Amino acid sequence: MATKRDITTALVDEHRLILRMLTILERNASLTGEGAYTDYRFYLDAVDFIRNYADRFHHAKEEDVLFEALVANGMPRQNSPVAAMLLEHDQGRAFVRAMEEAAQAALRGEPGQDGIIAANALGYLELLREHIAKEDEILYPLAERLIPDTVRDGIIAAYGAAEARTSGDFAARWYEELVARCEGEVVDRAA
């Protein structure tokens, strides 16, 4: 008996990079909320990471490929884990928009943005950490059980196509370097 081709490990690995960025975001947002961190450009870098890596690169594979495969293989589109995950993706995007708007306003010198930045950054990371846990611990194992062998090669190929639309390996390497750079800045500030 042949083993099934894995269709979720790459997504879990991408979650690890996203969680690393969330750790940096948490530290900086907490400091911003206290008035002790005012590098507002960091938040624009975080928004870029979230939009282009977490959303376009990663969520594109989930939303356009894996979730569609789950629906095609018996999971309801409405009132289901897929619907809940899509709703949380949209909620996350709202936090990111508000964080970006406040960071841009802060860069323009508009007062009173620190609390808005911190609240939206912390709201986003709390939502996303719980979201990632649900996917890694519940939805992905369900997908591994539910999706038949006959469609797994197609899912993997579709992941590749989704990555190609977002510059694929280049995008992944670029954002891995961005996270490492941001982690280095956190270490430098702590020293």
Buried (B, 14 or more C-beta within 10 A) or exposed (E): EEEEEEBBEBBEEBBEBBBBBBBBBBBBBBBBBEEEBBBBEBBBBBBBBBBBBBBBBBBBBBBBBBBBBBBEEEBEEEEBBBBEBBEBBEBBBEBBEBBBBBBBBBBEEEEEBBEBBBBBBBBBBEBBBEBBEBBBEEBBEBBBEEBEEEBBEEBBEBBEEBBEEBBBEEBBEBBEEBBEEBBEBBEEEEE
